[in-house]
Amino acid sequence: MTVVDEIKARLDIVDIVSENVKLKKSGKNYTGFCPFHSNTKTPAFVVFSDTGTWRCFGQCNEGGDIFHYVMKREGWDFSQTLKYLADRAGIQLQPITPEQHAADEAGERQRQILDDAVIFYRHQLANTPDGQRALEYLHQRNLKGEILDAFGIGYAPKSNDALLNHFKSRGFSEEELVDSGLESRRDSGQVFDRFRNRIMFPIRTADGKMAGFGGRILNPDDVPKFMNSPQTLVFDKGKLLYGLSAARKAIRTQNQVVIVEGYLDVLALHQAGFTNVVSPMGTALTEEQLRLVKGLTRRIVLALDPDSAGMNATLRGLDAARQALDHATDRVFDVRGLMHQEARLEADIRVASLPDGMDPDEVVARNPDDWSRIVSEAKHIITHVVDTLVSGQDLEDPRVKSEIAAQVIPLIEDVANPIERDSYRQQLARIIKVDERALASAHKKTPTPRRRRQPDLKKDNLPPTVSTIKSSPDLPLEKYIVGSLLRDPELIYRLDRELQMNGLRTIAEDDFPDADFRNILGVIHKAIDQVQIPPLEYIANNLPEILMILADEIRLTADQSDFQKTRHVEELHRAVIRLRKNIVNESLLQLRFLQEETPAETNWRDLPYQSLVIQYSQLRDKLDRALDNIRIHEA
């Protein structure tokens, strides 16, 4: 996760916008009067909390992310905005050193190796005798070829050097393979395949980039049962969730994520149509993992194994027990930690009770309806803990009441909403049959942990340099367009002429959803508008240092293209139109959401949105005609 991504994960755009805009909740979104133009009649400004974006459907007719909002509100450049938001998020910005730049390049090299390893393991699964035995095992677990293909499941052969020899024949060094986590090195210096005779599960980042692998044994005598890649430049299991790249759309659509124990559970549930499921890969849930899904949903259901060490920790809940468990080798599921995270994330964390002795993949194989019921009946984490603690206990015994209260009260006090806090306190009082005032009194005697103070950034620091590459659906188009113009800025003249010939306006900063690309294009425009120095030299001298890493990467991508200049302009022309069409489609989708969330008594035609729907639809038709013209010209 980049610094920019982490800032977006930690800060709520609703909170930032609410500082100068009075927002009103409308369904999942928030509406208000746009702060950037005069309007007191109709609230045409919308904040989409799920995506962390905003848009004015009125006079401004523009939008963006939290960075673009603060830049527009304060009149700051990207460096100033980054420093401000990082300070708000409690993130210490670090300059990018030559060593960090080299590490970034090495990380990209590791991803290339991992991508090739996926192909190697897939071949082994499909085309070798040992792979067929692995495939038979997967079929016995009710997994079909379609889901195995979708997730890139493979097989690591028994050999100590099969993968090593494959990559060495392709020109990769032993050191690169060890650094990527695919090979291990003995004390003698000998290198050998880390994963052997295992089913291989590719582990990807939220935006689908390869990060590492998980391997499950086939031979029951082998240990450990599951093995993950070691820590590398691109793999940190505490910051990854298995299956998230495949689950993102469903999580956002259903406004819920379900977290299960392992790889096979994720595969079985996705195969059955429950595609909002991810896994922490057998590790303790971390705040970074929860923040990965926070931007998609605040409704989190934990469906972990009932007999696991982590769930046992859930049911104990005492500080002393947690301290003891922290030294155990098993996964630790820390309820108090989750409650703190729930408060910080303002999330709704619930626990689904699985049938004893059954894993999620077994439940869904028996009856998919059972899984739906289990998830729908998931209890709030506090209710779950209370119900489990009181089960089989003598609630007439004052000591039992005291022990239960001592474990539950700290969890209740971590609930952010005071009304919910009082409700859970009342619920506990009724269950253990004590006066609620006694519980309140007990809380006053319970010391609460001090929150760690967020680091304070010095105001006179120079603007830091950070990598700002991030993921969005339009990112490949944006990178291609801006990268091409960075390679040859004067292409913009020919591109603009092609656009105008199709009745379209010239390329502009607001064509790009990503604030970084807007800023880079702005410098490119200034470079070709001046005549004192060559455009490339102007860009090198005037591009903010904070964007240099991104510029170098996308320029390198453009350098690898083999288009001739005429053909290249046509491809750029097509890319700009597609980018604009994507933005138009997204705007129409947002308008439809607004229409659905408008109160029934409101006349939709009285709102400014109806005319915008017509305008966007007409623009989409115009863009479609432009694409058709390009196809005709090429033919």
ChimeraX attribute file (.defattr): number of C-alpha atoms within 10 A of each C-alpha:
attribute: neighborCount
match mode: 1-to-1
recipient: residues
	/A:1	18
	/A:2	13
	/A:3	19
	/A:4	17
	/A:5	14
	/A:6	16
	/A:7	21
	/A:8	21
	/A:9	21
	/A:10	21
	/A:11	19
	/A:12	18
	/A:13	23
	/A:14	19
	/A:15	12
	/A:16	15
	/A:17	19
	/A:18	14
	/A:19	9
	/A:20	11
	/A:21	16
	/A:22	13
	/A:23	20
	/A:24	15
	/A:25	11
	/A:26	18
	/A:27	13
	/A:28	13
	/A:29	19
	/A:30	19
	/A:31	23
	/A:32	21
	/A:33	21
	/A:34	23
	/A:35	15
	/A:36	12
	/A:37	11
	/A:38	9
	/A:39	13
	/A:40	10
	/A:41	8
	/A:42	14
	/A:43	18
	/A:44	21
	/A:45	24
	/A:46	25
	/A:47	27
	/A:48	18
	/A:49	18
	/A:50	18
	/A:51	16
	/A:52	18
	/A:53	18
	/A:54	24
	/A:55	21
	/A:56	22
	/A:57	20
	/A:58	18
	/A:59	14
	/A:60	14
	/A:61	12
	/A:62	14
	/A:63	20
	/A:64	18
	/A:65	19
	/A:66	23
	/A:67	24
	/A:68	21
	/A:69	20
	/A:70	21
	/A:71	17
	/A:72	14
	/A:73	13
	/A:74	10
	/A:75	11
	/A:76	15
	/A:77	15
	/A:78	20
	/A:79	18
	/A:80	17
	/A:81	21
	/A:82	25
	/A:83	20
	/A:84	17
	/A:85	20
	/A:86	21
	/A:87	19
	/A:88	17
	/A:89	18
	/A:90	17
	/A:91	18
	/A:92	15
	/A:93	16
	/A:94	11
	/A:95	14
	/A:96	17
	/A:97	11
	/A:98	9
	/A:99	9
	/A:100	13
	/A:101	14
	/A:102	11
	/A:103	14
	/A:104	17
	/A:105	12
	/A:106	17
	/A:107	19
	/A:108	15
	/A:109	14
	/A:110	26
	/A:111	19
	/A:112	14
	/A:113	18
	/A:114	23
	/A:115	16
	/A:116	13
	/A:117	21
	/A:118	21
	/A:119	14
	/A:120	18
	/A:121	23
	/A:122	21
	/A:123	15
	/A:124	19
	/A:125	23
	/A:126	15
	/A:127	10
	/A:128	13
	/A:129	12
	/A:130	17
	/A:131	23
	/A:132	15
	/A:133	14
	/A:134	24
	/A:135	22
	/A:136	13
	/A:137	14
	/A:138	17
	/A:139	13
	/A:140	10
	/A:141	14
	/A:142	16
	/A:143	21
	/A:144	15
	/A:145	12
	/A:146	10
	/A:147	15
	/A:148	18
	/A:149	11
	/A:150	11
	/A:151	15
	/A:152	16
	/A:153	23
	/A:154	27
	/A:155	30
	/A:156	29
	/A:157	22
	/A:158	13
	/A:159	13
	/A:160	17
	/A:161	16
	/A:162	15
	/A:163	23
	/A:164	21
	/A:165	15
	/A:166	13
	/A:167	19
	/A:168	12
	/A:169	10
	/A:170	8
	/A:171	9
	/A:172	14
	/A:173	12
	/A:174	20
	/A:175	12
	/A:176	16
	/A:177	22
	/A:178	20
	/A:179	17
	/A:180	27
	/A:181	24
	/A:182	23
	/A:183	22
	/A:184	19
	/A:185	14
	/A:186	8
	/A:187	6
	/A:188	6
	/A:189	8
	/A:190	9
	/A:191	18
	/A:192	22
	/A:193	22
	/A:194	21
	/A:195	27
	/A:196	22
	/A:197	20
	/A:198	24
	/A:199	26
	/A:200	27
	/A:201	24
	/A:202	25
	/A:203	28
	/A:204	22
	/A:205	20
	/A:206	21
	/A:207	14
	/A:208	13
	/A:209	17
	/A:210	21
	/A:211	25
	/A:212	28
	/A:213	24
	/A:214	19
	/A:215	25
	/A:216	23
	/A:217	20
	/A:218	16
	/A:219	10
	/A:220	8
	/A:221	8
	/A:222	13
	/A:223	10
	/A:224	11
	/A:225	13
	/A:226	17
	/A:227	18
	/A:228	22
	/A:229	21
	/A:230	20
	/A:231	15
	/A:232	16
	/A:233	17
	/A:234	22
	/A:235	24
	/A:236	13
	/A:237	23
	/A:238	16
	/A:239	18
	/A:240	24
	/A:241	25
	/A:242	26
	/A:243	27
	/A:244	27
	/A:245	16
	/A:246	20
	/A:247	20
	/A:248	21
	/A:249	14
	/A:250	18
	/A:251	24
	/A:252	18
	/A:253	12
	/A:254	13
	/A:255	16
	/A:256	19
	/A:257	26
	/A:258	24
	/A:259	24
	/A:260	26
	/A:261	20
	/A:262	21
	/A:263	24
	/A:264	20
	/A:265	21
	/A:266	26
	/A:267	24
	/A:268	24
	/A:269	24
	/A:270	19
	/A:271	19
	/A:272	16
	/A:273	11
	/A:274	19
	/A:275	23
	/A:276	24
	/A:277	28
	/A:278	29
	/A:279	25
	/A:280	23
	/A:281	23
	/A:282	19
	/A:283	17
	/A:284	16
	/A:285	22
	/A:286	18
	/A:287	17
	/A:288	18
	/A:289	17
	/A:290	24
	/A:291	20
	/A:292	21
	/A:293	22
	/A:294	22
	/A:295	20
	/A:296	22
	/A:297	23
	/A:298	22
	/A:299	18
	/A:300	23
	/A:301	23
	/A:302	21
	/A:303	23
	/A:304	23
	/A:305	22
	/A:306	18
	/A:307	12
	/A:308	15
	/A:309	16
	/A:310	22
	/A:311	18
	/A:312	15
	/A:313	18
	/A:314	22
	/A:315	18
	/A:316	18
	/A:317	22
	/A:318	20
	/A:319	12
	/A:320	10
	/A:321	11
	/A:322	19
	/A:323	10
	/A:324	10
	/A:325	18
	/A:326	14
	/A:327	9
	/A:328	11
	/A:329	8
	/A:330	14
	/A:331	17
	/A:332	22
	/A:333	25
	/A:334	24
	/A:335	22
	/A:336	20
	/A:337	14
	/A:338	20
	/A:339	24
	/A:340	18
	/A:341	20
	/A:342	20
	/A:343	15
	/A:344	15
	/A:345	20
	/A:346	16
	/A:347	18
	/A:348	16
	/A:349	21
	/A:350	21
	/A:351	23
	/A:352	25
	/A:353	17
	/A:354	20
	/A:355	13
	/A:356	9
	/A:357	9
	/A:358	12
	/A:359	19
	/A:360	25
	/A:361	25
	/A:362	18
	/A:363	19
	/A:364	19
	/A:365	16
	/A:366	11
	/A:367	11
	/A:368	17
	/A:369	10
	/A:370	15
	/A:371	21
	/A:372	12
	/A:373	11
	/A:374	18
	/A:375	18
	/A:376	11
	/A:377	13
	/A:378	20
	/A:379	19
	/A:380	17
	/A:381	21
	/A:382	21
	/A:383	18
	/A:384	17
	/A:385	21
	/A:386	21
	/A:387	15
	/A:388	14
	/A:389	19
	/A:390	15
	/A:391	9
	/A:392	8
	/A:393	12
	/A:394	12
	/A:395	16
	/A:396	10
	/A:397	10
	/A:398	12
	/A:399	11
	/A:400	16
	/A:401	20
	/A:402	15
	/A:403	12
	/A:404	21
	/A:405	22
	/A:406	17
	/A:407	19
	/A:408	21
	/A:409	20
	/A:410	19
	/A:411	22
	/A:412	22
	/A:413	21
	/A:414	20
	/A:415	22
	/A:416	17
	/A:417	12
	/A:418	12
	/A:419	10
	/A:420	13
	/A:421	17
	/A:422	16
	/A:423	13
	/A:424	21
	/A:425	20
	/A:426	16
	/A:427	15
	/A:428	25
	/A:429	18
	/A:430	12
	/A:431	13
	/A:432	20
	/A:433	13
	/A:434	16
	/A:435	12
	/A:436	16
	/A:437	12
	/A:438	10
	/A:439	18
	/A:440	14
	/A:441	10
	/A:442	14
	/A:443	17
	/A:444	9
	/A:445	8
	/A:446	11
	/A:447	8
	/A:448	11
	/A:449	7
	/A:450	6
	/A:451	7
	/A:452	6
	/A:453	7
	/A:454	12
	/A:455	12
	/A:456	11
	/A:457	16
	/A:458	8
	/A:459	10
	/A:460	6
	/A:461	8
	/A:462	11
	/A:463	19
	/A:464	16
	/A:465	19
	/A:466	24
	/A:467	18
	/A:468	19
	/A:469	21
	/A:470	15
	/A:471	15
	/A:472	11
	/A:473	11
	/A:474	16
	/A:475	17
	/A:476	13
	/A:477	17
	/A:478	22
	/A:479	19
	/A:480	20
	/A:481	25
	/A:482	23
	/A:483	25
	/A:484	23
	/A:485	22
	/A:486	27
	/A:487	18
	/A:488	17
	/A:489	20
	/A:490	16
	/A:491	17
	/A:492	21
	/A:493	13
	/A:494	15
	/A:495	22
	/A:496	17
	/A:497	15
	/A:498	20
	/A:499	19
	/A:500	13
	/A:501	11
	/A:502	15
	/A:503	12
	/A:504	16
	/A:505	12
	/A:506	15
	/A:507	19
	/A:508	12
	/A:509	15
	/A:510	15
	/A:511	17
	/A:512	24
	/A:513	22
	/A:514	21
	/A:515	20
	/A:516	20
	/A:517	24
	/A:518	19
	/A:519	17
	/A:520	23
	/A:521	26
	/A:522	14
	/A:523	20
	/A:524	24
	/A:525	19
	/A:526	14
	/A:527	22
	/A:528	19
	/A:529	10
	/A:530	11
	/A:531	10
	/A:532	9
	/A:533	11
	/A:534	12
	/A:535	22
	/A:536	18
	/A:537	10
	/A:538	18
	/A:539	22
	/A:540	15
	/A:541	10
	/A:542	14
	/A:543	17
	/A:544	17
	/A:545	17
	/A:546	20
	/A:547	20
	/A:548	17
	/A:549	18
	/A:550	21
	/A:551	23
	/A:552	14
	/A:553	15
	/A:554	21
	/A:555	21
	/A:556	15
	/A:557	15
	/A:558	21
	/A:559	15
	/A:560	8
	/A:561	11
	/A:562	9
	/A:563	13
	/A:564	8
	/A:565	11
	/A:566	10
	/A:567	12
	/A:568	16
	/A:569	20
	/A:570	18
	/A:571	17
	/A:572	23
	/A:573	22
	/A:574	21
	/A:575	18
	/A:576	23
	/A:577	22
	/A:578	17
	/A:579	21
	/A:580	19
	/A:581	19
	/A:582	15
	/A:583	18
	/A:584	19
	/A:585	15
	/A:586	12
	/A:587	20
	/A:588	20
	/A:589	13
	/A:590	16
	/A:591	18
	/A:592	15
	/A:593	15
	/A:594	20
	/A:595	16
	/A:596	13
	/A:597	13
	/A:598	15
	/A:599	12
	/A:600	9
	/A:601	6
	/A:602	10
	/A:603	9
	/A:604	15
	/A:605	9
	/A:606	10
	/A:607	16
	/A:608	15
	/A:609	19
	/A:610	14
	/A:611	12
	/A:612	17
	/A:613	17
	/A:614	12
	/A:615	14
	/A:616	17
	/A:617	15
	/A:618	12
	/A:619	16
	/A:620	20
	/A:621	13
	/A:622	17
	/A:623	22
	/A:624	14
	/A:625	13
	/A:626	20
	/A:627	18
	/A:628	12
	/A:629	13
	/A:630	16
	/A:631	11
	/A:632	9
	/A:633	9
	/A:634	9
	/A:635	6
